[in-house]
């Protein structure tokens, strides 16, 4: 088993190469199982009232400890390995460049997004601190311990960025401010991104995070159209989010943080067309921001765990087109799509397109930048949207054999010997 491969069978194996696009009609969330009364709102965890002790690894303990931010934060498995609070190895990479933190509460996230492993309906089967998220476990660590390691340079300079993921909880706005302030006071050399929760925020909250020292502000729009948004994270799944509110906070971020300092997450393969998602990419670029792309993957335990991962041809086309828009001053108006919204022409000369494919940067994980280059994300999320055997977002620079595979997935001929 490769590193960061969850030791649980998938409900459905990814269908890379089996289809060209995930069609809208097929990408419907399943109904949620009812949540027993004693499990609602973190009831089982709070009933135990066990004091947390040190680092908590998901599924380690019989009694889940009572942990909450800002004293505790969860972090990705890759971040925990890089920080040195967990042992492990990562397939073809030695570390992550972003310390992804997640606020944590026994009640968990109060939203119910259909593709997400942290969603509220999972109270029926797993306590919050034990839930998988973007394919990996998230150990909980005392924040004092995180800051102490950073204060003594214990990360060896490997982190280029820290990110606070807010989740949907009544305490998350206030606790994000505490986590941010303490970080800026301890490790000001590592800039902070905010992965916001627009549903509970106002423009004044965005301004306050900026004034407290946040460097980049992001919004997890995730869905590429208002209809898919409503179906997967709004009324369709009894979740509190709305497309308009997300865009309201995104607009505020564009004005307050300014060009190159805000962005939005988009998931590819939830039933939108390639034209739909690239329309959002262009809209974000026109505002001055960047899009951060995720390949849809059927997260175990989510309401979309029975659905196919985004087919690699669709994913690669969108990755490449997004890179052209975000970093090569290209525009969607110069691209051509078929009747189904599938990208059929990138609108740039073949030789130039080939050079960009060969360079490989377009196929790396996208997100907030680190120190390597303006178009290379610090947030490399190793294997957050695919298993290592079939990489969607490369957490490292793809090599020759990777590029050959990408060309095949794009339906392009391999170059002949020069
Ligand atoms: S708000 Fe974020 S963390 Fe909460 S269920 Fe939705 S996607 Fe998951």
Boltz pocket constraint, residues with backbone or C-beta under 6 A from the ligand:
constraints:
  - pocket:
      binder: B
      contacts: [[A, 109], [A, 110], [A, 111], [A, 112], [A, 113], [A, 116], [A, 117], [A, 118], [A, 119], [A, 120], [A, 167], [A, 168], [A, 233]]
      max_distance: 6.0
